[in-house]
Amino acid sequence: MERKEEVEEVPRGELRTLLRNLRRSRTATFGLIYVIALVIVAILAPIISPFDPYAQDLQNRLQPPSFPHILGLDEFGRDVLTRLIHGATVSMQVGLEVVLLSLLIGVVVGAISGYYGGWADMVCMRIADIFLAFPSLVLAIGIMAVLGPSIFNVVLSLVIVSWPYYARVIRSQTITLKKMDFITAAIAMGASKKRILFTHIIPNAIPPVIILATLGMGSAILAEAGLSFLGLGVNPPIPSWGSMVASGRDYILQAPHIVISSGLVITITVLAFNLLGDGLRDALDPRLRI
Amino acid sequence: MDKDKVLLEVRNLVACIETGSGLVKAVDDVSFDVRKGEIVGLVGESGCGKTMTALSIMRLLPEPFGRIVGGSIYFEGQDLTKLTEEEMRAIRGNKISIIFQDPLTALNPIMKIGEQIVEAIVAHRKVDKNEAKRRAIELLHSVGIPDGEVIASQYPFRVSGGMRQRVMIAVALACDPVLLIADEPTTNLDVSIQAQILELINEIRRKRGTSVLLITHNLGLVAWLCDRVFVMYAGKIVEHAPTEALFANPYHPYTQLLLKSVPKLDSPRDKLTTVEGEVPNLIKPPSGCRFHPRCPYVKEFCRTVEPALIKVNTDHYTRCLMQDSRYSGEWK
């Protein structure tokens, strides 16, 4: 009897619905495809890049785009396309590590704040406020100046400036969830506080943060490029988009292809993450669901 | 069976809840008991304190606004109001389970049904995962879901309301509790499903000997299912009796009006009787008898004299001055 009712309900796989809603927006679809392509490029960089990123050809330095160097050579005669491809690995690595670590800290701090409230909430949120009070890039520059340039330090400094955003979102999610019926039902079932936090609250609090994490990828990549541009990021000669813009800047008139190609890649990548994030926000909006 | 043995005894329970506009005594000096294997109904309008009573027994009053202010709740000899949170946790879901009104919101939306039942089992029993899974499917069978294996692997939003309520009951029965509190278990279901769920509750009592405290505003359910009934009004018990006695001979005007407002098939289709007026504001409850602003038989002294529970028959008590020997002459 009830079986019938069950069939009538539209089967909606969460992921499938999400993708269907995403595809409705052309810009979000572009973001998604670009990001997937970038991930593949970043992983397969050593295999797909046509040249060695460190091989110098000083006789042909600053060579404009031509075959076989499609995007030309840089000031040391290294292939620009190859260095852009390897730079993708660095950017994605930094972006992913920053987002995942910030998310981890954000979840722990935010969930404790929101769930236990009172004194713990007060302490955690005031610490977050202190970090939020600084302009984040200035704080990151300061930390990098103290720690010295390296990929690890870039990740560390960017995590320090970005975790409070995640903590705040998780905290507000936790506070909302805490009052929901199924949490009361879980307590009524005899579940311990720890169990309620880990199996009921945190898994339900994470999905909305995915939007923030996607946007966070874009800004982490941009911040890394910014730090590398200032010489505070990734150590040369490791290829990084930001340092490519910085070194290309000296030859902007003789060889504009270096600045243009690396600048464009940064712009499009950040744009793609933002479009994907916006698309996800719309796709996850319950008002758009059918 | 030891049917007369009292399982749960609530004595002079007072529970308050803080609201924006003041402190509300939602449960005011409530006493009742549930015996082994018995289904007891707690009946009243919305906002009369039924759910607050249920939440008090489970010690689940919404913190920090709600709290038990006085009285005691004896369950299997111990006073639940005096237990620590950890001791209480060992009882919740294990000895006493509760089914909530809305099965849609009372299940975790992103956790498979099977996992939620398994969680309820492992919260109190030391069993390995496969054993717990097997028991979860067994439980689904016992609440009338034949293809338990399939349903166990579904998310709650994939199944119908009636099915979800069955799942809730399966979760509640996971550790074979001795007392099941059902808070409006059928309010959000359509009528044919309602009957099935009630039949299921009755069957659980029959087969497992589980005592049930059924909280409802629907007197039809009470007549059909309950052994004894407690009628609650504005935070107080106003009448209680074995079901048949209450339906045959209601003494309190509120009970009488409630019974009259139940639609019946065999009566002429006139206008339905309603209980005039509104549930009183419990921040400032009416003086004297709390029902006096709505009572059709109200007399002057009803406004000032607070009635006590008066014995009118074996096991039948009512809180009305009409039954008080000092005032009974007034209505003649």
Interface residues (C-beta under 8 A of the other chain):
Chain A: M1 E2 E5 E6 E9 P11 R12 K179 M180 D181 F182 T184 A185 A186 I187 A188 M189 G190 A191 S192 R195 T199 H200 P203 N204
Chain B: M58 L60 P62 R89 A90 I91 R92 G93 N94 S97 I98 F100 D102 T105 A106 L107 N108 P109 I110 M111 E119 A120 A123 H124 F157 R158 V159 S160 G161 G162 M163 M168 V171 A172 A174 C175 S192 I193
